[in-house]
Amino acid sequence: MATKSSTRTSRSRNPTQDTLAIALTILLANMPTLFAFYVAIDTYSADLGIGFFRYLTTTMSGALIFAVLWTGIVFFAFGPALVDTRNRR
């Protein structure tokens, strides 16, 4: 059985476009984090009698932990690509 090999033509890539594409990917990948903060802001009320930071670290501590861990995972996954793109400039 014969296989057909195809070659990819190399185009001149723009490092700025690559950086923007990676930044957009990181933003999209962090949508769960942004949603967790949206929920915390949406459910907070000044009538609770505590400050927002205390509310975030006590009542919404699960959302805060999730946001920090998820952001770390995303930057661990996409960080090397972002650094590589920055170094090619």
N, C-alpha and C positions, 0 to 999 in steps of 0.2 A: 504494500500500500504506500503510495507516494504521498508525502506531505508537502504542502505548499508553504513556503516561508515568506513572510511579508516583512518588509523593513519599514520602519517608521521614519518619516522624513523629519529632520530636525529643523525646527523653525527658531528664529531668533526670539527668545522670550524676554519679556520686559519684567525686571525684578520688582518694579513698583506694582504691577498687576498681580504678580505672584504673592506679594506681601498682602495686598488687599484681599485676594482670594482666601488666603490662610486666615486673615483676621476675621473675615466674614464667616468662614467655617467655624472658627472658635466661638464667635458670637452665637451662631446657630446651634452649636453643640452645647452651649451653656444656657439654652432656653429653659431647661428644668430649674436651674439655679435662679434665673430671673423670675420664673413663676413662683418659686418658694419665697423670694423676697416680696413679690407682689401680694401673695397671700398674707404675709406678715404685716405689710403696710395696710392692706385692705381690712384686716380684722382688728387692727389696733384702734383704740378709742381713748381719747383723753379722759373720759369718764372712769377709766379703770383705776386712776389714782397713782399710777406708776409711770415712769418715763419709758420712752420707746426702747432704749437700750436694755433696760431691765426686762421689759416685756419680751424682747427678742431673745435674751439669754435664759429666760426662765420658761415662759409659756411656749415659745416657738423654738426652743433649743433643738428639737429634732430637725426642724427645717433649716436652722443655721448649720448644724453639723452636716446635713445632707448637702447644702450649698457649698460648704468648704471642701468636702470630700469630692464632690462631682467636679468642681472647678480644678482641683488638683489632678484628677484623672484626665480631664480634657487637656490641660496644659502639659501633662506628661506625654500624652499621645501626640499632640500637635506642636509642642515646643521645639523638637529637633528640626522639623520642617521650617518653622519660622526662623530659627537661627541660621539654617542653611541658606534661606532666601536672603536674609540680611547680609550674610557674608559674601554673597555673589554680587552685591551692589558695587 
